[in-house]
Amino acid sequence: MRNFLFLMVMASLFSCSSGSSSQTNYSSEHSYETFVPKQKYTEQTARILGRLYYLANPYEVARDPMQITNYVRANASLLGSNSEVIKCAQELGALMINQGIQNFNADGDREQMYNIGQSAGVDPLVTQRAADEMYNGSADLFFMGQELVWLARVIPSAAAGNWDLFNNTGSDSRKQFYQLWPLFQSMTYGDEYTKQIMEQAFKQMQPIVEYQILLLASMIQT
């Protein structure tokens, strides 16, 4: 996702191909019916992971670290090492890394994403934008996968009250962000007008980023 480039320092948010598209079964009445695969993770799990992913991005952490802290505390019981949220982060992250150089399937995967978005009550325009951004390329998918795998490693201890791993580890892009943050802050936040523009831009990105995680996690099948 190009507008999210600075958040991940050179890492945009794209999608991975699920490796399977919608299938049809021929019924006894000789009509085609769409086969809906069973999702491995619940919508609640996917939504929690999406929110967690956004709040943990380096920009939000640097701007207001209490957002991620409060969210993890409020959902601590759902973020243990064997929880569905953490398992989903591990699996989705690994999938993104493994398929990081592949292209998002324009037909099957997009159609599946639209169907999932509709069933989850996601605004069709938001779903379309998320799918479009994901299809723009997949080279940076690797970085998104890295972030998810990293979150799966550090969030359980944070949920238990120990934030050392979260605060002192991270991907290369995350570390580079924190190195560049003071310079970025001095350049961008020099006046109130620029500050408002930046904050509004990131605010608009929030639902897109969260819905990307929601839709992608929902595409993982049993």
Secondary structure, DSSP 8 states (H G I E B T S, - for coil): -GGGTTTTTS--------S---EEEE-TTS-EEEE---BSS-HHHHHHHHHHHHHTSHHHHHH-THHHHHHHHHTGGG-STTSHHHHHHHHHHHHHHHTTTS---TTHHHHHHHHHHHHTT--HHHHHHHHHHHHT-STTHHHHHHHHHHHHHHHHHHHTT--HHHHH---HHHHHHHHHHHHHHHHHTTSHHHHHHHHHHHHHHHHHHHHHHHHHHHT-B-
